Amino acid sequence: MVATEHYPLSELTTMRLGGKARWVIEISNREDLLEALDFAKQQNLPWFILGDGSNVIAGGDYNGVIILNRITGFEHIDEDDSSVTYRIGAGEVWDHIVERLCALELSGVEAMSAIPGRAGSTPVQNVGAYGQEIADTLIELEAYDTQTGTFVTLERDDCVFSYRNSLFKNPETRHHIITSITLRLNKAWMKPPFYSSLESYLSKHAISEYSPNTIRIAVIAIRTEKLPPVDQIASAGSFFKNPIVTSDVADSLLAHYPDMPHWSMPDNRVKLAAGWLIEQTGLKGFSKYGMAVYPKNALVLTNVNATSTDDLEKFKTEIIAAVQAKFAITLEQEPENLIG
Ligand SMILES: Cc1cc2nc3c(=O)[nH]c(=O)nc-3n(C[C@H](O)[C@H](O)[C@H](O)COP(=O)(O)OP(=O)(O)OC[C@H]3O[C@@H](n4cnc5c(N)ncnc54)[C@H](O)[C@@H]3O)c2cc1C
């Protein structure tokens, strides 16, 4: 096991901010994981498991042990007339897995193409895009339960999946380190109706054969138009959660803004589009403190040349204040803060 000291967090997170991690340990198997946890215990330091840091904002220094999950694996487990099951190492690059499954003409994850990060991070916020989410294909996962000190298998229902949430994200229930995920993919391909932007792309390009690879190519084209490439532009994807308001609040806003995008939720509340709210304040493309609102998508904040997380904090505060002043709605940050 190699533990590297004083490692820049900007190299471990896609927003490319933060101070130094006291220790970083890369793990490639279950034994490495146990050693890394033991190391943190001996040093009397906290630990934090990280994939590619695409949903984490690093603050200052982290006086603890960052465990980088790089556990590999792509194992054919089972097959029947309609489905094929694979077990995937948690440290595999998610999009490489999607590419591989699409090449095998298996359906279930193709609409989640080009999402940054590692396979083992996908259950954490029940990753999803264009009408698919990981909860639809995940049948079980293996994790190390840090409360009991044992490796456990959790079935899909144990994961308490909901919209961009799970057992592993909730601060009160998170005590698992995911080491593999098991996905059941369909031999049958996706069928219309598709998610609206995917539907319009397919009809605009007169595409009527919905193979996993065709959907993957379409999704990548749509994403390229509105999301910054992580290898070129520093960001954490969607920076704000879409706010959920009461139907009364939504109705009074709709009276003023009849074109406001909104989605009714089963509990009689209404989800609004944070990106649209920001755009209405005129801040799309706004840039200050070395940060910018991505000109192609107001939901995304990019780090142009910010020097510290304080720059992001000041920038974020101004955006939240502008939306609050115009709509009386308080936006909340989506990515998690890593605080030392
Ligand atoms: C440009 C861009 C586009 C994005 N688009 C989407 C999208 O379309 N849909 C979507 O849902 N998300 C999207 N995201 C968010 C992000 O890519 C996903 O949340 C992704 O799954 C994070 O993977 P990661 O490996 O980078 O996780 P990290 O950021 O490293 O970690 C995220 C969380 O998971 C925990 N974690 C990581 N690995 C493990 C593990 N093995 N066991 C337990 N906990 C673990 C971490 O502790 C942390 O709490 C986007 C991000 C960017 C930058």
The ligand as an SDF file (V2000), in Angstrom:
LIG
                    3D

 53 58  0  0  0  0  0  0  0  0999 V2000
  -19.8830   17.6310  -16.3380 C   0  0  0  0  0  0  0  0  0  0  0  0
  -20.6520   16.7690  -15.3500 C   0  0  0  0  0  0  0  0  0  0  0  0
  -21.8360   16.1660  -15.7400 C   0  0  0  0  0  0  0  0  0  0  0  0
  -22.5630   15.3680  -14.8490 C   0  0  0  0  0  0  0  0  0  0  0  0
  -23.7250   14.8010  -15.2830 N   0  0  0  0  0  0  0  0  0  0  0  0
  -24.4530   14.0380  -14.4290 C   0  0  0  0  0  0  0  0  0  0  0  0
  -25.6810   13.4310  -14.8500 C   0  0  0  0  0  0  0  0  0  0  0  0
  -26.0870   13.5630  -16.0050 O   0  0  0  0  0  0  0  0  0  0  0  0
  -26.3730   12.7080  -13.9480 N   0  0  0  0  0  0  0  0  0  0  0  0
  -25.9440   12.5200  -12.6690 C   0  0  0  0  0  0  0  0  0  0  0  0
  -26.6300   11.8350  -11.8950 O   0  0  0  0  0  0  0  0  0  0  0  0
  -24.7790   13.0610  -12.2490 N   0  0  0  0  0  0  0  0  0  0  0  0
  -24.0210   13.8120  -13.0800 C   0  0  0  0  0  0  0  0  0  0  0  0
  -22.8570   14.3830  -12.6590 N   0  0  0  0  0  0  0  0  0  0  0  0
  -22.4160   14.1710  -11.2730 C   0  0  0  0  0  0  0  0  0  0  0  0
  -21.3550   13.0450  -11.1120 C   0  0  0  0  0  0  0  0  0  0  0  0
  -20.7350   12.7580  -12.3220 O   0  0  0  0  0  0  0  0  0  0  0  0
  -21.9820   11.7670  -10.5690 C   0  0  0  0  0  0  0  0  0  0  0  0
  -22.5470   12.0170   -9.3100 O   0  0  0  0  0  0  0  0  0  0  0  0
  -20.9370   10.6380  -10.4400 C   0  0  0  0  0  0  0  0  0  0  0  0
  -21.5500    9.4180  -10.1250 O   0  0  0  0  0  0  0  0  0  0  0  0
  -19.8630   10.9390   -9.4110 C   0  0  0  0  0  0  0  0  0  0  0  0
  -18.8470    9.9770   -9.5740 O   0  0  0  0  0  0  0  0  0  0  0  0
  -17.4150   10.2010   -8.9420 P   0  0  0  0  0  0  0  0  0  0  0  0
  -16.6690    8.9150   -9.0780 O   0  0  0  0  0  0  0  0  0  0  0  0
  -16.7640   11.3890   -9.4990 O   0  0  0  0  0  0  0  0  0  0  0  0
  -17.8330   10.4190   -7.4250 O   0  0  0  0  0  0  0  0  0  0  0  0
  -17.1450   11.3780   -6.3700 P   0  0  0  0  0  0  0  0  0  0  0  0
  -17.4460   12.7910   -6.7240 O   0  0  0  0  0  0  0  0  0  0  0  0
  -15.7260   11.0030   -6.1920 O   0  0  0  0  0  0  0  0  0  0  0  0
  -17.9490   10.9810   -5.0600 O   0  0  0  0  0  0  0  0  0  0  0  0
  -19.3200   11.3320   -4.9630 C   0  0  0  0  0  0  0  0  0  0  0  0
  -19.8810   10.7750   -3.6520 C   0  0  0  0  0  0  0  0  0  0  0  0
  -19.8640    9.3590   -3.6990 O   0  0  0  0  0  0  0  0  0  0  0  0
  -19.1070    8.8440   -2.6060 C   0  0  0  0  0  0  0  0  0  0  0  0
  -18.4230    7.6470   -3.1070 N   0  0  0  0  0  0  0  0  0  0  0  0
  -17.5560    7.5710   -4.1420 C   0  0  0  0  0  0  0  0  0  0  0  0
  -17.1660    6.2970   -4.3240 N   0  0  0  0  0  0  0  0  0  0  0  0
  -17.7960    5.5610   -3.3690 C   0  0  0  0  0  0  0  0  0  0  0  0
  -17.7970    4.1810   -3.0210 C   0  0  0  0  0  0  0  0  0  0  0  0
  -17.0660    3.2910   -3.7020 N   0  0  0  0  0  0  0  0  0  0  0  0
  -18.5580    3.7750   -1.9680 N   0  0  0  0  0  0  0  0  0  0  0  0
  -19.3210    4.6580   -1.2760 C   0  0  0  0  0  0  0  0  0  0  0  0
  -19.3580    5.9840   -1.5550 N   0  0  0  0  0  0  0  0  0  0  0  0
  -18.6010    6.4120   -2.5940 C   0  0  0  0  0  0  0  0  0  0  0  0
  -18.1580    9.9440   -2.2140 C   0  0  0  0  0  0  0  0  0  0  0  0
  -17.7130    9.7950   -0.8690 O   0  0  0  0  0  0  0  0  0  0  0  0
  -19.0430   11.1500   -2.4190 C   0  0  0  0  0  0  0  0  0  0  0  0
  -19.9140   11.2500   -1.3210 O   0  0  0  0  0  0  0  0  0  0  0  0
  -22.1000   15.1690  -13.5400 C   0  0  0  0  0  0  0  0  0  0  0  0
  -20.8780   15.7720  -13.1420 C   0  0  0  0  0  0  0  0  0  0  0  0
  -20.1590   16.5510  -14.0410 C   0  0  0  0  0  0  0  0  0  0  0  0
  -18.8520   17.1580  -13.6100 C   0  0  0  0  0  0  0  0  0  0  0  0
  1  2  1  0
  2  3  1  0
  2 52  2  0
  3  4  2  0
  4  5  1  0
  4 50  1  0
  5  6  2  0
  6  7  1  0
  6 13  1  0
  7  8  2  0
  7  9  1  0
  9 10  1  0
 10 11  2  0
 10 12  1  0
 12 13  2  0
 13 14  1  0
 14 15  1  0
 14 50  1  0
 15 16  1  0
 16 17  1  0
 16 18  1  0
 18 19  1  0
 18 20  1  0
 20 21  1  0
 20 22  1  0
 22 23  1  0
 23 24  1  0
 24 25  2  0
 24 26  1  0
 24 27  1  0
 27 28  1  0
 28 29  2  0
 28 30  1  0
 28 31  1  0
 31 32  1  0
 32 33  1  0
 33 34  1  0
 33 48  1  0
 34 35  1  0
 35 36  1  0
 35 46  1  0
 36 37  1  0
 36 45  1  0
 37 38  2  0
 38 39  1  0
 39 40  1  0
 39 45  2  0
 40 41  1  0
 40 42  2  0
 42 43  1  0
 43 44  2  0
 44 45  1  0
 46 47  1  0
 46 48  1  0
 48 49  1  0
 50 51  2  0
 51 52  1  0
 52 53  1  0
M  END
$$$$
